[in-house]
Amino acid sequence: MNDYDVIIIGAGIIGLSSAYYLKRNNRDLNILVIDKNPTYAQGNTSRAAAGFRDLFSSDPNFKLAHSSIEFYKHVQNELKYNLDMKFVGYLYLLEEKTLKMYERIFENLSKKTRVEIIDSDRIREIHPDLNFNPDEISSGIIGIDKIEHGFLGYNCGIFEPDLLSSFYYEKSKELGVKFMFNTDVESLILEPVNRIDYPGEPFVWQEKRVGSIKIKNGNIRADYFVIATDVWSSLLLYPIGIDSYAVPKKRQIFQITGESVKKILFSSGGISEDKIIPFTVLPKGVYMRPSIKENSLRVSVSDDIGRNIMLEDDPQPEMNFYAYNIRPVLLAYYPVLENSKIFSSWAGQYSISTRDDQPYIFKTMNLIYAGVTSGSGVMKGDAIGRMVESLFSGRENAKLFDGSSIGSDTFGFINRNVPYEEFVL
Ligand SMILES: Cc1cc2nc3c(=O)[nH]c(=O)nc-3n(C[C@H](O)[C@H](O)[C@H](O)COP(=O)(O)OP(=O)(O)OC[C@H]3O[C@@H](n4cnc5c(N)ncnc54)[C@H](O)[C@@H]3O)c2cc1C
């Protein structure tokens, strides 16, 4: 007799959304979600910059984000569950050469969602204090061309991952999903499907399954296991010979505030009802996410070459990273931010797929793995939870909230059918 039908390890957005869809579609299942933290969404989910966008070059990736955004909109508008979701838009500020490079992708996106290429007059309406010709200030040291165009996505914006996680947590609990916190899963224990009760099982020639998980106080058995442990997945999967495909990289957020920040947070050119500026991405990848409650901007940049690949349990922000890598670019474009001050900062880790920057979602034996969300897992969380449920139920396709469907094994490693994602922040 097993203790549970399904054990989900990890109570971040992926584990929570998986729990909700597994239980919602299979009411009889006895499901347990386990996390090492004292409560849900304390891993990378709570460290996100908290932006969402459906601007992805890969079609499967677009589906994950677009359908999830539609669902989150439904949660906020129809189910009246506040996610603090605001459609402020995403604005990529571009040099001429970058626009040319991505023209084909922009055209493809314009067939699927609302996007617009805007000129410098329109950019000026949104960002009146923007310096279009930053090399005048940086004296050519940073080597950035002037901004000539903008690529504006409308079905994009900002939300609160904590509120979204609470939605899935509360709904799952209402349906009867059980949660166990402060519990570190030490290992997955393999066993043969058909026991012969001989020491050393399972042998190479035996069909295998995960029989139980090991925690401090003993083992817990289940029929199925879902691994939603993000950057920590290798710790559980490698010992039983399964690749997690997850490359951990530190990512940092610096919240800046001050009179100049307050001044630029709202602008008559903003596309949202309350005229908040869009989530804005500068050339060189430095981005600014408006945060109204705190009168602040969350700024960050993803460093690739030069940033070591290393799993860290509690990564810390580096002030020098802000001072020497982010601030010079930010000030070159936004000289008015000269006197802004950091009032908080944090760091987390992206679980990256170096192959194509897209998730891995697959089933092997009685184990489902959903991870490698490559820096955009919150905005895709709903679709990924539905795909986990679809794999569990053995369906070929997962039906997504916007009516689209996607092959359940699209993000697997055998029939993986995804092109390289060009839009990663
Ligand atoms: C700085 C930063 C900015 C980001 N910005 C955005 C953004 O703007 N928009 C967006 O959509 N995404 C963003 N992301 C990415 C997003 O945060 C992740 O894709 C997403 O949170 C992944 O969700 P998850 O559930 O897989 O992982 P997590 O939230 O990390 O959850 C995994 C859970 O597993 C638990 N766990 C791990 N191992 C064990 C074990 N052995 N036993 C028990 N529990 C275990 C952990 O405690 C954790 O709670 C950002 C990430 C970072 C770091």
The ligand as a Gaussian input file, in Angstrom:
#p B3LYP/6-31G(d) Opt

LIG

0 1
 C       16.054000      37.231000     -10.461000
 C       14.994000      36.456000     -11.187000
 C       14.051000      37.149000     -11.954000
 C       13.030000      36.439000     -12.601000
 N       12.046000      37.140000     -13.259000
 C       10.988000      36.471000     -13.787000
 C        9.891000      37.197000     -14.338000
 O        9.881000      38.410000     -14.362000
 N        8.849000      36.470000     -14.833000
 C        8.819000      35.099000     -14.815000
 O        7.852000      34.516000     -15.286000
 N        9.849000      34.401000     -14.290000
 C       10.918000      35.054000     -13.776000
 N       11.953000      34.347000     -13.206000
 C       11.972000      32.897000     -13.313000
 C       11.026000      32.260000     -12.320000
 O       11.285000      32.770000     -11.035000
 C       11.184000      30.746000     -12.359000
 O       11.116000      30.318000     -13.702000
 C       10.083000      30.057000     -11.564000
 O        9.950000      30.614000     -10.300000
 C       10.359000      28.570000     -11.455000
 O        9.342000      28.006000     -10.649000
 P        9.570000      26.613000      -9.952000
 O        8.326000      26.252000      -9.265000
 O       10.116000      25.670000     -10.968000
 O       10.783000      26.866000      -8.966000
 P       10.882000      27.428000      -7.468000
 O        9.974000      28.557000      -7.229000
 O       12.325000      27.661000      -7.233000
 O       10.348000      26.217000      -6.607000
 C       11.100000      25.033000      -6.422000
 C       10.826000      24.562000      -5.015000
 O       11.390000      23.286000      -4.829000
 C       11.803000      23.207000      -3.484000
 N       12.798000      22.119000      -3.386000
 C       13.902000      21.967000      -4.137000
 N       14.551000      20.854000      -3.815000
 C       13.848000      20.278000      -2.808000
 C       14.016000      19.100000      -2.041000
 N       15.025000      18.267000      -2.225000
 N       13.096000      18.843000      -1.073000
 C       12.056000      19.687000      -0.845000
 N       11.858000      20.796000      -1.549000
 C       12.729000      21.100000      -2.524000
 C       12.386000      24.578000      -3.192000
 O       12.402000      24.831000      -1.802000
 C       11.434000      25.479000      -3.963000
 O       10.408000      25.991000      -3.135000
 C       12.983000      35.016000     -12.531000
 C       13.938000      34.333000     -11.780000
 C       14.934000      35.041000     -11.092000
 C       15.931000      34.281000     -10.288000

